[in-house]
């Protein structure tokens, strides 16, 4: 239903206040019905935040008939559990019908899940894990600044979620990058699941924002629509270079006397008797039984939004060919490729297309050349990996090819949940992690990321690529830059020899094109196959030479694409003879485990042995760490002989 509040007006008119009051009554009814019908959900916080939602959607620039209009402002609901309030408000503004919402809420397969998701028209970002939404909102606001667009971003947050450290990370970043197009709206009801926020974890929310340089506004009555409107319009017109927070004092369960100020209603729906009493207090008809009947009908899916589309047309630039005698590392090849991509796509006088994000590791991840070419496209996030990962995902959804680079232990292990949320949100994130595996060497086991593949297998929309040398690195980086989707590229720290063919020529030459799901036969053999990738490819090739000297013909299959994996290549290897997998990764969850599953699923009776990291490494030279784990060339050759029974 149309309602457009004019941000140029100083106050709401009596008619607008009356309209918002009627809308509140209708939405409160839906909130209570939906949660009782589903016998689950979060009515208390939904009622607490309802006035904030109604005024926000009444004044933003949006088009319910075109939920993904590029001109729209963005509303990110960080406290995703208040989905009943959000869906009620979106139905009120015409994104879908009341029937759609009430008949589908929290039913398997419907378009109205328990926490807000972007399958719902009008919802911008899948949330639910508290403390994550602000990073997404910061990413969107930053994207609009980078592109020179005037879209505004509003992030609705709860007070309890400010106990999360990632929130402070996002606040610092937003202030540093002068995101005055961002407004945070806080539902400050002083209650969370287990009780009073000041008992569970005391904090000064206004003090936090003030200390980090934000403009702070406080509303003593967060249900006064005029106060909300006035504060939001001031923030909407803000061009000071400083982001704004509005802390609104609200009441849990507002409008239903027996629910007010009780923490139990954070996540407890009303039973039938309580619902009847609440609807009577609202002065509305109790039609629960009619809705119960409707929910016996098959689930409808016609409102479900498809994943966001749109990926910029990026030029791949000119591939760099490293000679057979080149002495460099994969991370330098990454830096060179990224700079070349920027030179081809980030043109002066135009909005950039390639964005770089790192966390106080610009030199180590080799982003210096990129930053020098286009300093405004490089985002130094400081030592704030949780925020950087989450923000980068949101940035990538705004048609900006976003490269997030840090060490493997930070990009994967530390930011696992943030990458998981990016996976949910169909982002186009390019995570390039250096310092992966035992190859980190002297930095020791805390920095030796040996779980990257095992963890990333748990996502459904990430690919995982591990290049063998600088030439393959260059082609893989250009591939992920020009293809949509979430891509992870990992590499070690050390200098890596250029892979050559048996005649000494460059293997990944000028004609080479990287194809996901296709492995590379670096050497052909007739007795067995060593399957490997990344920093251990040279050791595998050297092991094949040792084996040849002992009369054994060993093939070497480079599995640079780990997700998707080359099943056909593995089947071919199994048809030749035994398979030995070798990897700088936890032996139980890496390539060897993936290959074993392929063989099992295809019922292939192949002899197989897995070599990998069997215990935490120590601090030392990579070659010594590999030898300790049985991953040096002679140990690999010995394992191959044992597998063959020789």
N, C-alpha and C positions, 0 to 999 in steps of 0.2 A: 504494500500500500504506500503510495507516494507521500513523502514528507521530506522537504528539503529545508533545513534550517540555514538561514543566511549568515555566513560568518562575518559579514560586514555590519550586522546589527549589534548594538551594544547589549541588548537583552532579548530574551524570548518574549513573544507576545502572549497575552492571556489565552488566545486560541491555541497557540503552540503548546503551552503548558497543559492545557486541557487535553489536547490530542495525545501528548506524551503520557498523561495519566491514564487515559483509556487504553493505550497500548500496553502500559505496564500491567494493567489488570488482565488483559488477554494473554500476555506472555507469562505472567505468574501462573495462571491457570494451566497453560501448556507445560510449564516446568513441573508442576506438581503431578499432573496427569501422566506425563512421559515417564517420570521416575517410578511412580506407583505401578504403571502398566508393565514396566521392565523389571520391577522388583529390585532395582539397583540404580545407582547413579548418584548425583551430587546436587540435591535441591538447595541446600543452605547457601552455598557460595554463589549459585546461579541467581538466587533472589538478592543476595548482597550486591552483586555487580550489575544487576539488571538496568538500573537508571544510567549507569556509565555506558552500558552497551547501547541503549536506546538513543541517547544524545549523540554518541559517537557516530553511529550509522546514519543519524539524521543530518549530520553536517559534512561528512566526507564526500569527496567526489567519487561516485561509483554508479554503475548501471547494472541493476539486478538481471536485466535481459541479456547482458553481455558480461558475465562475471570475471572474464580475463581481459577486459579492455585495457590496453596499454596505458591509457590516461588515468586509470583509477588510482586512488590512494590505497595504501595497504593497511590493514588491521591485522596484527599478529596477536593471537590469544596464547599467551605463554602458559597460563594456568588452564591447560586443555581439559581438565575435568569438569569445567563449568559448561560443557557442551549443551546441556538442556537450555541454559540461558542464551547461549550463542544461537542455537538452532531456532529457538523461539523468536529471537530478534530478527534473524534472517528471514524467517517465514513472514514476520510482520512487515518487512520491507519488500516482500515480493520475490525473493529468490526461489522459493518453492512454496507449496501449500502446507497448511496445518496438517492436512490428511497425510501428506508425504512423510512428515516428521513423526507424528504420533503413531502412525501405523507401522513405522519401520525402526524406531529408536531401539538400539541395542539388540536388534535381531540379526542372526547370522546371514550374511550376504546382502543386507540392506545398505543403503547409502548414508546411514546415520549412526556411525559408531559411537562407542562410549566416551572416547576422548576425541577432540576435534581433529579431523583429517581433511585434506584438500579434495577428497572425493565429494565433499559437500559443497555445493555452489556458494561462493562467498567466503569460504575458509581458505586462507593463504598458505598455511604451513601446518604440517602434522606435528602436534606437540603432545604433551603428556608427561614426559620426564621434566619435572619442574626445574626452573633455572636455565632453560635452554632457549626459550623464545626470544629473549632480548638479543642474543647473538644473531639470530636470524633477522630480526628487525634492523639491527645495526648493518648487516650485510645489504639489506634492501635499500636503506637510506644512503649508504655509501655508494651503491650502484647508481642511484639517481644523481648524486653529486658528481660522480665520475662522468656521467653522460650529459650533465648540464640540464637535467629535467626538474620540474617543479613538483613532482609527486611528493606527498607527505606520507609519513609512516607513524602509526600509533600502535604501541605495544601495551596490551592490558595484562597486568601482572597481579599476583597475590602478594600478601605481606610475608607469609611463611617461606615462600620460595627464595626470598632474599637471603636466607641462610646459606644458600649455595655460593661457593666461591667464584663460579663462572660469571655470576652477575656483576661482581666488582671488576672482573676482567673486561666485560663488555662496556661498563660505564667509563673506564679509563680510555678505552679505544675510541668510544663515541666522542668524548671530550677532545681527545687529541686531534681527531679528524674533523672537528667543528661541525658535527652533524645537527645543525639547527632545524633540519627538516624532520627530526625524530622527536616524538613525545611519548613518554612513559606515563601510563595511567594506572595507579595502584589502588586496588581494592583493600583498604586498610581496616579489616574488621577485627583484628587482634585475635583471631581464632584459627587453629589448624586442626588436623585430625585428632591429636591427643590432648587438645586443650588450648590454654592461653599461650600466645606466641611469646610473651614475656617470661613465662615459666619454662617453656620448652627450650628456647634459646633467645635470651634478651638481645635486642639490637635497636639502634636508632636509625631508622630508614632515612629520615630526612637528613640526619647527620652524615650518613654515608654518601648521599648524593651531593650534599653541600661540600663535603671535604674533597670530593673528586671533581668539583668545578661546574656542576650542573646548576641551572636555574631551578629553584624549588618553590612550588606553590602548594599550600595546604588548604584543603576544604574541610571545615569542621563538620559539615553535613554533606556527605557524599551521595545523598539521595535528593538533594535540591537541584533540580534540573537547570535552573538559572545559573547557579554557581558553577555547575559542571560546564555548561555552555560557555560562560564568560571565560573560564580558565582555558578551555580548549581553543576558543577563538584567539585568545592572546598568544597561545603556543603556536597556533596555525599561522599567525602573521609573523612569527619570530624569524628574524634574519640577522641575529646578533652573532652567530658563530658558536653559540652555546646551546646544547640540547636542553629540553625542559622535562621535568618530572612533576606530575600532579598527584599528591598523596591525598586520597579521599577517605575520610573516616566514615565507615559504613557499618551496617548491622547484619550479622549472619541471620539468614531466614527472614529478612525484612518483609513486613506486610502480613505475616501470619503470627499472631501473638504468641502461641505456644511453641513456635520454632525460634523466636528471636533470641540471639545471643547464646545459643546452645551449640557447642562444638559437635555434638552427636549428629547434627543434621548436615555436617560437612559431606558425609557419604552415606547417609541413611534415608531411604525413601519413606514416605508415609504409608501406613497400612490403610485398608479400606475405610475404617472408621475415622481415622485421623484425616484422610483425604476429604471425606464428607464434611467434616468440621471446618477444614481449611477453605474449601470451596464455598461453604455457606458464609464464612467470614469475608471472603472476597465479593460475595453477592453474585455468584455465577452459578449456572446450572451444573449439576453433577451428572455428567453423561459417561461415566466410567464404563458401564456395561456395554454401551454402544461401541466404544473403542476396543474393549476386550474382544468383542465379536469381530471387528475389523482386523484385529491382529491374528485372527485364526485363518485369514485369507493368505494366499501365497505372498511371499515378500516381493515387493516391487523394486526394480533396480533402475527405473527410467531417469532418476535424478542424478545418478552417479556421473561425476565429471571424469573425463579421460585425463591421463597424465598431461601436465603442461607441455606444450610443444614449443618449438622455436630454438634454433641453434644458429649462431652467426656463421656466415660463409667466410671461412678463414683460409687465407693463403698459406700453403705449406712451406713457402720459402724455398731456398736452394739447399739440398742436402750437402753435408760436408763429408768428404771422403778422407779418412785417415789412412796413411800409408802403412804398409806391413811392418815397417820399423819404427812407427810412431810410439812415443813413450808418454802416455797420458792416462787419465782415469775416466771412468764412466760419468762421474759427476761433473767433470770439466766439459765432457761432450754434451751433457745435459745443458749446462750453462751456455755453451756456444749455440746450441740449437734454439734455446729459449730466446737468446738475444736476436738470432736471425729471424725467428718468428715475429718478434716485436718490430724489427726493422721492416718486415713485410706487411704488418697489419696495424701497428700503432703509429699512424701518420700524423704529423703536426697539423693542427687545424681541424682534426676530426676526433670524435670520441674514440678512445682506444678500444680494442677488442680483446687483448691479452692482458691479464692482471696477474701479478705475482704477490704472494703472501708468504712471509716467513716469520720466525720467532727468534730474533737475536742471533741468527746463524747465516746471514747473507753471504759471508765469505765461504763458509764451510759447504753450503749447498750451491755455491757458484752462481748466485743471482746478481753479482756485481755488474756484469755487462748489461744485463737487462735493465737494472736500475739506472745506470748511466745513460742509456739510450732514452728511457722514458720514466723519469723519476716520479711523475704523478701517477703512474700505473703500478708502482711498487708500494706495498703496504707492510710496513714494519709493525708487527703486532706485539713485540716484546715477548717476554717469557710467559706467554698466556696461550698455551696450546689448545686448551679446551675451547676458549672463545674463538681462536683463530680457525680451528677446524669447522666449528658450527657456522661462523660467519662466512667462511669461504664457500660452503655449500649454498647458502642463500645468495651470495654474489653470483654464483654460477647459474642460478635460475633466472637471472636478469639478462640473459644473452651476453654474458661476459665469460670468456674462456679463462677459468681461474685455476692457476697453478699454486697449490699449497705445498711448501717444501720445508722439511725439517728432518731431524734424524729419525730413523725407523722406530726406535723405542718410544718416541714422542708422537709421531704421526699415526702409528698403528696401535700400540699397546696402551698408551696414555689416553688417546682420543678415540678409543673404540666406540663408545656410545655416541659421540658426536658424529662420527662417520656412519653409524647405524641410522641415525635420524636423517642424514643426507640421503642414505639409500632409500628410506621410506619416501622421501620427498622428491624422488626422481630428479636429482640434481645432475649437473654436468661437471662434476668436480674432478680435477686432475691432481691426485696426490703423488708427488715424486719424493720418495724418501731415500736419503743417502745414509751412509754409516749403518748398513744393515748386516746382520750376522756376525760371526766370529771375526770377519774381516775388519771390524772396528779395532780389534787388537788391543793395544795398551790401555784403552779407556775402560776395559774390564767388563764383567758380566752385566752390570746394571745398564750398560749402553749397547750390549750385543743383542740386538733384536733377533730372536730366533723363532718367533711365533707369528710372523706376518702372514704367511699363507694359511696356517691353521685358523687364525682369527678371521681372515677375510673370506674364507670358505663359508662362514656363517651368514654372509650377506647374499642377497639374491640379484643385486644389480651392479656389482663391482667386477671388473676384470682385473687380473693380476699379471703383470709382465715383468720379467727379470732379464734384462739384456746381458749378452755375453761379453761384449766389448764396446768401444766407443762408436764404431760404425753402426752396430745394431741399436745402441742407445739413441743415436741421432734419428734413425728411422722411426723408432717407437715413439719418441717424443713428438715427432711431426704427425704420426698417426693419431695419437690421443688428442692433439690440438685440433685436428680437423674432423673428428668423429664424436658425435654426442654420446653422453653416458658417463658413468663414474669409472675412472681408470686409476689403478694404482701401479706405479712403476718403482721398483726397488733396485738399489745398487749398493755395493760396498764402498769402502773408503780408499783402498789402495789403487795404485796404478795397475792397469790391466793391459796385457799384450793384445795387439790386434790379432784376431783369429784369422788364420790362413788355411788354404786348402793343402792337400798333400804335395802340391807343386810349389808351395810358397807364395801363391797369389792371395790377395785379399779375398776372404770368403764373402763377407757382406759388402760386395762391391757396388759400383754405381748402378747396376741393374737390379740390385736387391730391393724388394718391397716387403715390408712386414705385413703378415696376415695373421690376425688372432686365430688361435686354434690350429696353427700349423707349425710343427717342429722342424728343425733343420738337421739333416744328416751331415754332420761335419766329417765323419769318417764312416765308411761302410765296412762291415765285418761279417764273417760267416759262422763264427762260433758262439758269440754272445753280444749283447748290446749294453753299453754303459749309458744310462739316461741321466742327464744332469742339466744344470743351468747356472747362470750368473758367474760368481767369482770362482767357482770350482771347475769351470769348463777347461781352462788350461791344464789343471791337474788331471782331468779325465783324459785329455788328449795325450798327455805325457804317459799316463798309465797304459794307454793303448799301444804306445811305442814300446814300453817295457814288455808288455804281453806279446807283441809281435816278435821281439827278440827271443821269446820263449816258445815260439811256434803257435801262438794263439792269435786268431784274427778277431779283434774286438771292434765293433762299431761304436760310434759316439753320437748320440742323439741329443741335441740341444733343445730343451723344452722351455724356451723363453716365454711362451704363453702358457701360464699355469692355470689360469681361469680365463677363457675356456681352455681345456687341455686337449691335446691332439690324440684322440682315442684311436684313430686310424694308424697313426705313427706307432703307438704302443702295441697295437695288434700286429703290425708288421714286425716290430722288434720281437714279439713273442713267437712269431712264426719262424724266426731265425734260430732262436735258442734261448737260453736263460737271460734274465734281465737283472741288471744291477743298477739300482738308483743311488745317486750320490748328491748330497745337498748340504748347504750351509744353513740348516734349519732343524728344528726339533724333529728327531727321527720318527716320532709317532704320529705327527700331524701334517707332514709336508707332502712333497712330491711322491715319496714312496707309498704313503697311505693312499693318495689319489690313484696311483697306478694300480695298486692292489685291488682297489674297488672296481676299476675298469676291467681287470682280468676276471674278478669274481662275477661281475654282472654279465660278462660274456661267456662265462664257464670255460675259460681258457686254462688248461692244465700246464701252466708255465712255472718253471723253477725261478725263484726270485729271491733277492737279498736286498735289504735296505741299509744304506750307510747314511748317517747324519749326525746331528749333535745329540749325544746321549746323556750329557750332564752339563751343568753350567761351566762356561769357560773361565779362564783366569785372565790376568792381565799380562800380555806379552805380544810378541810378534805374531802376526797371523799365521805364518808358516809353522810356527811352533804349536800354536793352538790347534791347527788342522792336524798336525802329526799326533797330538795328544788324543784327538777324537777318531783317529784312523781315517783321515780324509786327505792325506798326502798321496802323491802318485804311487809310491811303492805299496802303501797299505791298500789303496784301491786295486792295484794289480793283484795283490795277494788275495784279496776278497774275491776277485774274479776267478782266480785259479781254484780257490776253495769251492766256489759255486759250481765250477765245471768238474770238480772232483779230481783235480790234478795236483 
